[in-house]
Every structure is written in structure tokens, then in C-alpha cells.
Amino acid sequence: MRLSTIRYYFREAVQSILRNSWLSAASVGVVAVSLLILGSSLLLVVNAGQMAANLESNIEISLFLKDNTTPAQVKQIEDKIKTMPDVAQVEFVTKQRALEEMKKNLGDKKDILTGLEEKNPLPDAFKIKTRTVEQVAPLARQLESLPQADQVRYGQGVVENLMAFSRWVRTAGLVLMILLGVAAVFLIATTIRLSVFARRREIGIMKFLGATNWFVRFPFLLEGIFLGLTGSLVAVFIIFFGYYSLIGSVQISLPFLQLVSDRNLIMPLMEGLLLLGLFIGAAGSMISMRKFLKA
């Protein structure tokens, strides 16, 4: 491609943007707002996902044994649990250790447990973790069938609600992304379409003189890419600096709330928004040109 042709493409794209400056600014604004909402939603999904993962990692099944369970039976049950494919970790907790942990958790109020050492009412138990949270409920039902099992607890209801919340956040984020992306594509398409309509006679002459579809199309494609990329740059700038300012404020006021701050996770998200803005602009241009040019 000759340098003069490249200069022509960029000159035509810039002139078209300036010719429709207000509509171009509106397109950039809509892309920026759309990607700003989308990026914020994705950060919300990422943080919700991490919180859900942290909660999931702490979910465990407590298998309480009957009082008459012998050490040999305990060893047999432990070996059986370890052979179950869904089990990631199993730990045996004696009644004496359970009592010590209860005292530690009570802190200054541990005196209320005075006298329980002689006749400890707590049962021996197994603490079991699964490989995924979806395996918790099925494994708990399987453990209930063990002969020396007295009770099996895993936070019934909480696990199911947590799984439902995780699915809802992911689905809502995906739907929002699609809706905002479509809206931005069609606004840019409208902007480009006005530019094409204003130059329809010029385009007709160019086609009559033998210009290829791509020669005519390329300046408008550059225009759409510029609008989409500019909008995405604005959105990424606001999201990036705004998010890290929010992290600083949260660490001071709510230190127990750990937001995702790893740049190895955040930067790919920012890069994805830039690419999405570029794609939205290109898609809007291609859609607007289909009425005037046959591929």
C-alpha cells in the first residue's frame, strides 16, 4: 500500500470525524459510558467471584461420630473417607481437641466450660473438604450412610445459596455486557452511516471510476475504530485509577474486606476493554457500510 493512499485514508477519517463532531463526541461518550459500566460490572463479578471462592474454600463437612465408636472403627472410617473421589482433605478431631478449640474461641468467656473436662459432651468428628463446592451436598448424603455416623453438617442452605448467588452474578454480568456492547455498536453505526450518507455522491463517483469496496470502506473503518478506541481509553482510564483509589479507601475504612488488587488480574481486564472498544468501532463501521457497498 502506497504512503499517499495511507495518508488519504487517515485524512478522510479525520475530516469525517470533524464534520460530524457532535455526533462523534456522542459516540465516544456512549462507548465510554458503556465500557465504564461494563468494566465496573466485570470488576464486581471478579470480586464477588473471589469472595465466593474464599467462602467455598472454608466450607467443610463435619461428620460427628457416635459415642461408642472404637479407635479401630475410627481408623476404618477414615480409610474409607480417603478413598472417596470427591474428598480433598480429611482430618480427625477428638472430643478433647474440640473442647480446647471451643475454649480458645470463647476467649475470656471460657470459664463457662469449667467442669466439662471430666465428662466431655462433645463427640469425636471428622472435618472433610471436597474438591469443589458442588460436591459438598452429595458427599454429605453419602457420609450419612456410614454405620458410626451420628450427624453430618455442612451448612445446609448456605452452600446452595452461595452457588445460586455465584451463578446469578456471572449471568447478570454477561447479559449486561452484551446489551451495552450492542447499544454502543449501533450508535457508532449511526455516526458512520451519516458520514456515508453525506458523501454518497462522492462514493458513487469513486465506484463508477473503478474504486474497490475496500478503498471506499477503509476511511470509515478507521473512523469507527478511532471512535471506539477513544471511548474505551476514556473508560479504562477512569476505571483503573478509580478502582485503585477505591481499594486504598477500603483498606483504611474496611480492612476486613479484601478486594482484588493483583495487577496480573486487573491489567488483562483493562486490555480486554480496549480491544472491545476497537471491535465495537469496527463492527459499527462495517454495519453502516453494508447498505451502500456490496462485499
Secondary structure, 3 states (H helix, E strand, C coil): CCHHHHHHHHHHHHHHHHHCHHHHHHHHHHHHHHHHHHHHHHHHHHHHHHHHHHHHHHCCEEEEECCCCCHHHHHHHHHHHHCCCCEEEEEEECHHHHHHHHHHHHHHHHHHHCCCCCCCCCCCEEEEEECCHHHHHHHHHHHCCCCCEEEEECCCCHHHHHHHHHHHHHHHHHHHHHHHHHHHHHHHHHHHHHHHHHCHHHHHHHHHCCCCHHHHHHHHHHHHHHHHHHHHHHHHHHHHHHHHHHHHHHHHHCCCCCCCCCHHHHHHHHHHHHHHHHHHHHHHHHHHHCCCCCC
